[in-house]
Amino acid sequence: MVMDFGSRLKIVREEKGLKREDIASKIGTSAAIIGRYERGDRTPSIDIAKNIAEALEVSLDYLVGDTTVLLKDKKMLYRLEVLQKINPNYKDRILYMLDVMLKDAQNNSLTEKLA
């Protein structure tokens, strides 16, 4: 099932236990407008969509469907931004070590499930 901006907005808002009014007050609009976005009756401008993403503490990429990964951890986003700025040689070593650690964690998780 392909989800549009409105569907993702509604799902994230509900998962966070927020009301339309909560999002509306954070971005300076009305709950009715948020409802229209959720139903797909209206499409927000780029600036408004960015403000909604910030209010929900998710990436705009997730809300518009460019990624299926909902990045809930702002510290992880910060780490990714830092990683983008690092010398490619260091970046490759960091990613290699991360891959090793992720494989180890997956193996341990599998071992725990089988035990």
N, CA, C and O atoms as a GROMACS GRO file, in nm:
protein
  460
    1MET      N    1   0.083  -0.118   0.000
    1MET     CA    2   0.000   0.000   0.000
    1MET      C    3   0.088   0.125   0.000
    1MET      O    4   0.173   0.142   0.087
    2VAL      N    5   0.067   0.212  -0.096
    2VAL     CA    6   0.142   0.336  -0.106
    2VAL      C    7   0.073   0.440  -0.017
    2VAL      O    8  -0.047   0.464  -0.028
    3MET      N    9   0.152   0.500   0.069
    3MET     CA   10   0.096   0.602   0.158
    3MET      C   11   0.137   0.740   0.110
    3MET      O   12   0.251   0.763   0.071
    4ASP      N   13   0.042   0.830   0.113
    4ASP     CA   14   0.069   0.967   0.074
    4ASP      C   15   0.100   1.052   0.197
    4ASP      O   16   0.099   1.003   0.310
    5PHE      N   17   0.128   1.179   0.173
    5PHE     CA   18   0.163   1.270   0.281
    5PHE      C   19   0.057   1.269   0.390
    5PHE      O   20   0.090   1.257   0.508
    6GLY      N   21  -0.069   1.281   0.352
    6GLY     CA   22  -0.177   1.287   0.449
    6GLY      C   23  -0.186   1.163   0.536
    6GLY      O   24  -0.205   1.172   0.658
    7SER      N   25  -0.171   1.046   0.474
    7SER     CA   26  -0.176   0.921   0.550
    7SER      C   27  -0.062   0.912   0.649
    7SER      O   28  -0.082   0.873   0.765
    8ARG      N   29   0.056   0.948   0.604
    8ARG     CA   30   0.172   0.943   0.694
    8ARG      C   31   0.159   1.044   0.806
    8ARG      O   32   0.192   1.016   0.922
    9LEU      N   33   0.110   1.162   0.773
    9LEU     CA   34   0.088   1.265   0.874
    9LEU      C   35  -0.005   1.212   0.983
    9LEU      O   36   0.024   1.225   1.102
   10LYS      N   37  -0.116   1.155   0.943
   10LYS     CA   38  -0.215   1.106   1.039
   10LYS      C   39  -0.157   0.994   1.124
   10LYS      O   40  -0.175   0.993   1.246
   11ILE      N   41  -0.089   0.899   1.061
   11ILE     CA   42  -0.033   0.786   1.135
   11ILE      C   43   0.068   0.833   1.239
   11ILE      O   44   0.062   0.792   1.354
   12VAL      N   45   0.160   0.919   1.198
   12VAL     CA   46   0.263   0.968   1.291
   12VAL      C   47   0.199   1.048   1.404
   12VAL      O   48   0.234   1.032   1.521
   13ARG      N   49   0.105   1.134   1.368
   13ARG     CA   50   0.038   1.216   1.469
   13ARG      C   51  -0.030   1.127   1.572
   13ARG      O   52  -0.017   1.151   1.693
   14GLU      N   53  -0.102   1.026   1.526
   14GLU     CA   54  -0.172   0.937   1.619
   14GLU      C   55  -0.075   0.853   1.702
   14GLU      O   56  -0.098   0.831   1.821
   15GLU      N   57   0.034   0.805   1.639
   15GLU     CA   58   0.134   0.728   1.714
   15GLU      C   59   0.195   0.810   1.827
   15GLU      O   60   0.230   0.757   1.932
   16LYS      N   61   0.207   0.939   1.805
   16LYS     CA   62   0.264   1.027   1.906
   16LYS      C   63   0.160   1.077   2.006
   16LYS      O   64   0.192   1.152   2.098
   17GLY      N   65   0.036   1.035   1.986
   17GLY     CA   66  -0.070   1.074   2.077
   17GLY      C   67  -0.107   1.221   2.069
   17GLY      O   68  -0.151   1.281   2.167
   18LEU      N   69  -0.089   1.279   1.952
   18LEU     CA   70  -0.117   1.420   1.933
   18LEU      C   71  -0.252   1.439   1.864
   18LEU      O   72  -0.296   1.354   1.786
   19LYS      N   73  -0.317   1.550   1.895
   19LYS     CA   74  -0.442   1.587   1.829
   19LYS      C   75  -0.409   1.680   1.714
   19LYS      O   76  -0.300   1.737   1.708
   20ARG      N   77  -0.502   1.693   1.624
   20ARG     CA   78  -0.483   1.787   1.513
   20ARG      C   79  -0.456   1.927   1.566
   20ARG      O   80  -0.376   2.002   1.510
   21GLU      N   81  -0.523   1.961   1.675
   21GLU     CA   82  -0.505   2.093   1.736
   21GLU      C   83  -0.362   2.114   1.782
   21GLU      O   84  -0.308   2.225   1.772
   22ASP      N   85  -0.299   2.007   1.832
   22ASP     CA   86  -0.161   2.017   1.880
   22ASP      C   87  -0.066   2.056   1.767
   22ASP      O   88   0.018   2.145   1.781
   23ILE      N   89  -0.081   1.987   1.654
   23ILE     CA   90   0.004   2.016   1.538
   23ILE      C   91  -0.028   2.155   1.484
   23ILE      O   92   0.061   2.233   1.452
   24ALA      N   93  -0.157   2.184   1.476
   24ALA     CA   94  -0.199   2.314   1.423
   24ALA      C   95  -0.141   2.430   1.502
   24ALA      O   96  -0.094   2.528   1.444
   25SER      N   97  -0.145   2.420   1.634
   25SER     CA   98  -0.093   2.529   1.716
   25SER      C   99   0.058   2.544   1.702
   25SER      O  100   0.111   2.654   1.712
   26LYS      N  101   0.127   2.432   1.679
   26LYS     CA  102   0.273   2.438   1.663
   26LYS      C  103   0.314   2.506   1.533
   26LYS      O  104   0.420   2.566   1.524
   27ILE      N  105   0.229   2.495   1.430
   27ILE     CA  106   0.267   2.552   1.300
   27ILE      C  107   0.188   2.676   1.264
   27ILE      O  108   0.210   2.736   1.158
   28GLY      N  109   0.094   2.716   1.351
   28GLY     CA  110   0.020   2.839   1.327
   28GLY      C  111  -0.092   2.827   1.227
   28GLY      O  112  -0.112   2.916   1.144
   29THR      N  113  -0.167   2.719   1.236
   29THR     CA  114  -0.283   2.701   1.148
   29THR      C  115  -0.398   2.643   1.230
   29THR      O  116  -0.393   2.645   1.353
   30SER      N  117  -0.499   2.593   1.164
   30SER     CA  118  -0.614   2.537   1.236
   30SER      C  119  -0.617   2.385   1.226
   30SER      O  120  -0.556   2.326   1.136
   31ALA      N  121  -0.688   2.324   1.319
   31ALA     CA  122  -0.705   2.178   1.318
   31ALA      C  123  -0.778   2.134   1.191
   31ALA      O  124  -0.752   2.026   1.138
   32ALA      N  125  -0.870   2.217   1.143
   32ALA     CA  126  -0.944   2.184   1.021
   32ALA      C  127  -0.850   2.172   0.901
   32ALA      O  128  -0.868   2.084   0.817
   33ILE      N  129  -0.751   2.259   0.894
   33ILE     CA  130  -0.653   2.253   0.784
   33ILE      C  131  -0.571   2.125   0.795
   33ILE      O  132  -0.545   2.059   0.694
   34ILE      N  133  -0.530   2.089   0.916
   34ILE     CA  134  -0.454   1.964   0.936
   34ILE      C  135  -0.541   1.847   0.890
   34ILE      O  136  -0.490   1.755   0.825
   35GLY      N  137  -0.669   1.850   0.922
   35GLY     CA  138  -0.761   1.745   0.878
   35GLY      C  139  -0.768   1.736   0.727
   35GLY      O  140  -0.772   1.627   0.670
   36ARG      N  141  -0.769   1.851   0.661
   36ARG     CA  142  -0.772   1.852   0.514
   36ARG      C  143  -0.644   1.794   0.455
   36ARG      O  144  -0.648   1.723   0.355
   37TYR      N  145  -0.531   1.824   0.519
   37TYR     CA  146  -0.404   1.763   0.474
   37TYR      C  147  -0.411   1.612   0.490
   37TYR      O  148  -0.371   1.538   0.400
   38GLU      N  149  -0.460   1.566   0.605
   38GLU     CA  150  -0.467   1.423   0.632
   38GLU      C  151  -0.558   1.350   0.533
   38GLU      O  152  -0.528   1.238   0.491
   39ARG      N  153  -0.668   1.412   0.496
   39ARG     CA  154  -0.762   1.350   0.401
   39ARG      C  155  -0.717   1.363   0.256
   39ARG      O  156  -0.772   1.298   0.167
   40GLY      N  157  -0.617   1.447   0.233
   40GLY     CA  158  -0.570   1.470   0.097
   40GLY      C  159  -0.653   1.571   0.021
   40GLY      O  160  -0.641   1.584  -0.101
   41ASP      N  161  -0.738   1.644   0.093
   41ASP     CA  162  -0.819   1.748   0.029
   41ASP      C  163  -0.733   1.868  -0.010
   41ASP      O  164  -0.763   1.938  -0.107
   42ARG      N  165  -0.626   1.890   0.065
   42ARG     CA  166  -0.532   1.999   0.040
   42ARG      C  167  -0.391   1.945   0.051
   42ARG      O  168  -0.365   1.847   0.121
   43THR      N  169  -0.301   2.010  -0.019
   43THR     CA  170  -0.159   1.975  -0.011
   43THR      C  171  -0.086   2.096   0.045
   43THR      O  172  -0.101   2.207  -0.007
   44PRO      N  173  -0.008   2.077   0.151
   44PRO     CA  174   0.064   2.191   0.208
   44PRO      C  175   0.178   2.238   0.119
   44PRO      O  176   0.230   2.161   0.038
   45SER      N  177   0.214   2.363   0.135
   45SER     CA  178   0.333   2.414   0.066
   45SER      C  179   0.455   2.343   0.125
   45SER      O  180   0.446   2.277   0.228
   46ILE      N  181   0.565   2.357   0.058
   46ILE     CA  182   0.690   2.297   0.108
   46ILE      C  183   0.722   2.348   0.248
   46ILE      O  184   0.758   2.270   0.336
   47ASP      N  185   0.710   2.478   0.268
   47ASP     CA  186   0.741   2.536   0.398
   47ASP      C  187   0.650   2.482   0.507
   47ASP      O  188   0.696   2.451   0.617
   48ILE      N  189   0.521   2.471   0.478
   48ILE     CA  190   0.426   2.419   0.577
   48ILE      C  191   0.456   2.271   0.604
   48ILE      O  192   0.453   2.228   0.719
   49ALA      N  193   0.484   2.195   0.499
   49ALA     CA  194   0.516   2.052   0.517
   49ALA      C  195   0.641   2.036   0.604
   49ALA      O  196   0.647   1.947   0.688
   50LYS      N  197   0.739   2.122   0.583
   50LYS     CA  198   0.861   2.120   0.665
   50LYS      C  199   0.828   2.151   0.810
   50LYS      O  200   0.879   2.085   0.901
   51ASN      N  201   0.743   2.249   0.832
   51ASN     CA  202   0.702   2.283   0.969
   51ASN      C  203   0.626   2.168   1.036
   51ASN      O  204   0.644   2.142   1.154
   52ILE      N  205   0.543   2.100   0.959
   52ILE     CA  206   0.470   1.985   1.013
   52ILE      C  207   0.568   1.875   1.052
   52ILE      O  208   0.556   1.816   1.159
   53ALA      N  209   0.666   1.848   0.966
   53ALA     CA  210   0.767   1.746   0.996
   53ALA      C  211   0.842   1.782   1.123
   53ALA      O  212   0.867   1.695   1.207
   54GLU      N  213   0.879   1.907   1.138
   54GLU     CA  214   0.950   1.951   1.259
   54GLU      C  215   0.861   1.937   1.383
   54GLU      O  216   0.907   1.895   1.489
   55ALA      N  217   0.733   1.971   1.369
   55ALA     CA  218   0.641   1.960   1.481
   55ALA      C  219   0.623   1.814   1.524
   55ALA      O  220   0.606   1.785   1.642
   56LEU      N  221   0.628   1.724   1.426
   56LEU     CA  222   0.613   1.580   1.456
   56LEU      C  223   0.746   1.514   1.490
   56LEU      O  224   0.750   1.399   1.532
   57GLU      N  225   0.856   1.590   1.472
   57GLU     CA  226   0.991   1.539   1.496
   57GLU      C  227   1.022   1.418   1.408
   57GLU      O  228   1.074   1.317   1.455
   58VAL      N  229   0.988   1.431   1.279
   58VAL     CA  230   1.022   1.331   1.179
   58VAL      C  231   1.084   1.403   1.060
   58VAL      O  232   1.080   1.526   1.053
   59SER      N  233   1.142   1.327   0.968
   59SER     CA  234   1.200   1.391   0.850
   59SER      C  235   1.091   1.421   0.748
   59SER      O  236   0.990   1.351   0.738
   60LEU      N  237   1.114   1.526   0.673
   60LEU     CA  238   1.023   1.560   0.565
   60LEU      C  239   1.024   1.449   0.460
   60LEU      O  240   0.922   1.420   0.398
   61ASP      N  241   1.140   1.388   0.439
   61ASP     CA  242   1.150   1.276   0.345
   61ASP      C  243   1.050   1.166   0.379
   61ASP      O  244   0.988   1.108   0.291
   62TYR      N  245   1.036   1.137   0.508
   62TYR     CA  246   0.942   1.033   0.548
   62TYR      C  247   0.799   1.075   0.517
   62TYR      O  248   0.722   0.996   0.462
   63LEU      N  249   0.763   1.198   0.552
   63LEU     CA  250   0.626   1.243   0.530
   63LEU      C  251   0.587   1.245   0.383
   63LEU      O  252   0.472   1.216   0.349
   64VAL      N  253   0.680   1.280   0.295
   64VAL     CA  254   0.646   1.286   0.153
   64VAL      C  255   0.666   1.154   0.080
   64VAL      O  256   0.640   1.144  -0.040
   65GLY      N  257   0.714   1.052   0.153
   65GLY     CA  258   0.724   0.919   0.093
   65GLY      C  259   0.854   0.887   0.025
   65GLY      O  260   0.864   0.786  -0.044
   66ASP      N  261   0.957   0.972   0.043
   66ASP     CA  262   1.086   0.944  -0.018
   66ASP      C  263   1.165   0.837   0.055
   66ASP      O  264   1.262   0.783   0.001
   67THR      N  265   1.124   0.805   0.176
   67THR     CA  266   1.188   0.699   0.252
   67THR      C  267   1.083   0.628   0.336
   67THR      O  268   0.984   0.688   0.377
   68THR      N  269   1.107   0.500   0.359
   68THR     CA  270   1.015   0.424   0.444
   68THR      C  271   1.065   0.419   0.587
   68THR      O  272   0.998   0.365   0.676
   69VAL      N  273   1.183   0.477   0.609
   69VAL     CA  274   1.243   0.475   0.742
   69VAL      C  275   1.195   0.597   0.820
   69VAL      O  276   1.219   0.712   0.780
   70LEU      N  277   1.128   0.571   0.929
   70LEU     CA  278   1.083   0.679   1.016
   70LEU      C  279   1.191   0.700   1.120
   70LEU      O  280   1.204   0.621   1.214
   71LEU      N  281   1.268   0.806   1.103
   71LEU     CA  282   1.377   0.834   1.194
   71LEU      C  283   1.324   0.908   1.314
   71LEU      O  284   1.299   1.029   1.309
   72LYS      N  285   1.308   0.835   1.425
   72LYS     CA  286   1.251   0.893   1.546
   72LYS      C  287   1.358   0.949   1.638
   72LYS      O  288   1.330   1.030   1.726
   73ASP      N  289   1.481   0.906   1.618
   73ASP     CA  290   1.590   0.942   1.706
   73ASP      C  291   1.669   1.058   1.646
   73ASP      O  292   1.744   1.040   1.551
   74LYS      N  293   1.651   1.177   1.703
   74LYS     CA  294   1.721   1.295   1.650
   74LYS      C  295   1.872   1.281   1.663
   74LYS      O  296   1.947   1.338   1.583
   75LYS      N  297   1.918   1.207   1.763
   75LYS     CA  298   2.063   1.186   1.778
   75LYS      C  299   2.118   1.106   1.661
   75LYS      O  300   2.230   1.130   1.616
   76MET      N  301   2.038   1.010   1.611
   76MET     CA  302   2.082   0.931   1.496
   76MET      C  303   2.090   1.020   1.372
   76MET      O  304   2.183   1.008   1.293
   77LEU      N  305   1.994   1.107   1.355
   77LEU     CA  306   1.996   1.200   1.242
   77LEU      C  307   2.119   1.289   1.250
   77LEU      O  308   2.184   1.314   1.149
   78TYR      N  309   2.151   1.337   1.369
   78TYR     CA  310   2.270   1.420   1.387
   78TYR      C  311   2.395   1.341   1.348
   78TYR      O  312   2.484   1.394   1.280
   79ARG      N  313   2.402   1.215   1.390
   79ARG     CA  314   2.518   1.132   1.357
   79ARG      C  315   2.532   1.113   1.207
   79ARG      O  316   2.643   1.117   1.154
   80LEU      N  317   2.420   1.094   1.139
   80LEU     CA  318   2.424   1.080   0.993
   80LEU      C  319   2.473   1.208   0.926
   80LEU      O  320   2.547   1.204   0.828
   81GLU      N  321   2.429   1.321   0.979
   81GLU     CA  322   2.474   1.449   0.924
   81GLU      C  323   2.625   1.467   0.944
   81GLU      O  324   2.694   1.514   0.854
   82VAL      N  325   2.675   1.430   1.060
   82VAL     CA  326   2.818   1.440   1.087
   82VAL      C  327   2.895   1.345   0.994
   82VAL      O  328   2.998   1.382   0.939
   83LEU      N  329   2.844   1.225   0.979
   83LEU     CA  330   2.909   1.124   0.894
   83LEU      C  331   2.922   1.174   0.750
   83LEU      O  332   3.022   1.145   0.683
   84GLN      N  333   2.824   1.248   0.703
   84GLN     CA  334   2.828   1.301   0.567
   84GLN      C  335   2.944   1.398   0.547
   84GLN      O  336   2.991   1.416   0.434
   85LYS      N  337   2.989   1.462   0.653
   85LYS     CA  338   3.092   1.566   0.643
   85LYS      C  339   3.233   1.512   0.667
   85LYS      O  340   3.331   1.587   0.655
   86ILE      N  341   3.244   1.385   0.701
   86ILE     CA  342   3.374   1.328   0.737
   86ILE      C  343   3.453   1.289   0.612
   86ILE      O  344   3.396   1.253   0.509
   87ASN      N  345   3.585   1.297   0.623
   87ASN     CA  346   3.675   1.252   0.517
   87ASN      C  347   3.635   1.112   0.472
   87ASN      O  348   3.610   1.025   0.556
   88PRO      N  349   3.627   1.088   0.340
   88PRO     CA  350   3.582   0.957   0.289
   88PRO      C  351   3.658   0.837   0.344
   88PRO      O  352   3.599   0.731   0.363
   89ASN      N  353   3.788   0.852   0.370
   89ASN     CA  354   3.865   0.740   0.424
   89ASN      C  355   3.817   0.702   0.564
   89ASN      O  356   3.799   0.585   0.595
   90TYR      N  357   3.795   0.802   0.647
   90TYR     CA  358   3.744   0.777   0.782
   90TYR      C  359   3.601   0.724   0.775
   90TYR      O  360   3.563   0.634   0.850
   91LYS      N  361   3.524   0.781   0.684
   91LYS     CA  362   3.385   0.741   0.669
   91LYS      C  363   3.377   0.591   0.634
   91LYS      O  364   3.296   0.519   0.692
   92ASP      N  365   3.460   0.545   0.542
   92ASP     CA  366   3.460   0.404   0.505
   92ASP      C  367   3.496   0.315   0.624
   92ASP      O  368   3.436   0.209   0.642
   93ARG      N  369   3.594   0.358   0.703
   93ARG     CA  370   3.633   0.278   0.821
   93ARG      C  371   3.522   0.276   0.924
   93ARG      O  372   3.495   0.172   0.984
   94ILE      N  373   3.456   0.389   0.944
   94ILE     CA  374   3.345   0.395   1.039
   94ILE      C  375   3.232   0.304   0.995
   94ILE      O  376   3.177   0.229   1.075
   95LEU      N  377   3.198   0.310   0.866
   95LEU     CA  378   3.090   0.225   0.815
   95LEU      C  379   3.126   0.077   0.822
   95LEU      O  380   3.039  -0.006   0.850
   96TYR      N  381   3.253   0.044   0.797
   96TYR     CA  382   3.297  -0.095   0.809
   96TYR      C  383   3.278  -0.144   0.953
   96TYR      O  384   3.224  -0.252   0.976
   97MET      N  385   3.323  -0.065   1.049
   97MET     CA  386   3.310  -0.102   1.190
   97MET      C  387   3.162  -0.113   1.229
   97MET      O  388   3.123  -0.203   1.304
   98LEU      N  389   3.082  -0.022   1.180
   98LEU     CA  390   2.939  -0.026   1.209
   98LEU      C  391   2.877  -0.152   1.152
   98LEU      O  392   2.795  -0.216   1.219
   99ASP      N  393   2.915  -0.190   1.030
   99ASP     CA  394   2.864  -0.314   0.970
   99ASP      C  395   2.902  -0.435   1.054
   99ASP      O  396   2.819  -0.524   1.076
  100VAL      N  397   3.026  -0.439   1.101
  100VAL     CA  398   3.071  -0.550   1.186
  100VAL      C  399   2.987  -0.556   1.314
  100VAL      O  400   2.942  -0.663   1.354
  101MET      N  401   2.967  -0.442   1.375
  101MET     CA  402   2.891  -0.439   1.501
  101MET      C  403   2.744  -0.474   1.478
  101MET      O  404   2.683  -0.541   1.561
  102LEU      N  405   2.686  -0.430   1.366
  102LEU     CA  406   2.547  -0.463   1.336
  102LEU      C  407   2.530  -0.613   1.310
  102LEU      O  408   2.433  -0.673   1.357
  103LYS      N  409   2.624  -0.673   1.237
  103LYS     CA  410   2.618  -0.818   1.214
  103LYS      C  411   2.629  -0.894   1.345
  103LYS      O  412   2.558  -0.993   1.365
  104ASP      N  413   2.717  -0.850   1.433
  104ASP     CA  414   2.732  -0.913   1.563
  104ASP      C  415   2.603  -0.902   1.643
  104ASP      O  416   2.559  -0.999   1.706
  105ALA      N  417   2.543  -0.785   1.641
  105ALA     CA  418   2.417  -0.764   1.715
  105ALA      C  419   2.306  -0.852   1.657
  105ALA      O  420   2.227  -0.909   1.732
  106GLN      N  421   2.300  -0.863   1.524
  106GLN     CA  422   2.200  -0.949   1.462
  106GLN      C  423   2.222  -1.095   1.498
  106GLN      O  424   2.127  -1.167   1.526
  107ASN      N  425   2.348  -1.138   1.498
  107ASN     CA  426   2.378  -1.276   1.533
  107ASN      C  427   2.341  -1.305   1.678
  107ASN      O  428   2.285  -1.411   1.708
  108ASN      N  429   2.372  -1.211   1.768
  108ASN     CA  430   2.336  -1.230   1.908
  108ASN      C  431   2.186  -1.233   1.927
  108ASN      O  432   2.134  -1.311   2.007
  109SER      N  433   2.117  -1.149   1.853
  109SER     CA  434   1.971  -1.146   1.861
  109SER      C  435   1.913  -1.278   1.813
  109SER      O  436   1.819  -1.331   1.874
  110LEU      N  437   1.966  -1.332   1.704
  110LEU     CA  438   1.921  -1.459   1.652
  110LEU      C  439   1.951  -1.572   1.749
  110LEU      O  440   1.869  -1.662   1.769
  111THR      N  441   2.069  -1.568   1.808
  111THR     CA  442   2.108  -1.670   1.905
  111THR      C  443   2.013  -1.669   2.025
  111THR      O  444   1.972  -1.774   2.073
  112GLU      N  445   1.978  -1.549   2.072
  112GLU     CA  446   1.886  -1.537   2.184
  112GLU      C  447   1.748  -1.592   2.149
  112GLU      O  448   1.684  -1.654   2.233
  113LYS      N  449   1.703  -1.570   2.026
  113LYS     CA  450   1.572  -1.620   1.984
  113LYS      C  451   1.571  -1.772   1.974
  113LYS      O  452   1.470  -1.836   2.002
  114LEU      N  453   1.684  -1.829   1.934
  114LEU     CA  454   1.691  -1.975   1.918
  114LEU      C  455   1.714  -2.048   2.050
  114LEU      O  456   1.689  -2.168   2.059
  115ALA      N  457   1.760  -1.977   2.151
  115ALA     CA  458   1.790  -2.040   2.281
  115ALA      C  459   1.664  -2.069   2.358
  115ALA      O  460   1.671  -2.121   2.469
   0.00000   0.00000   0.00000
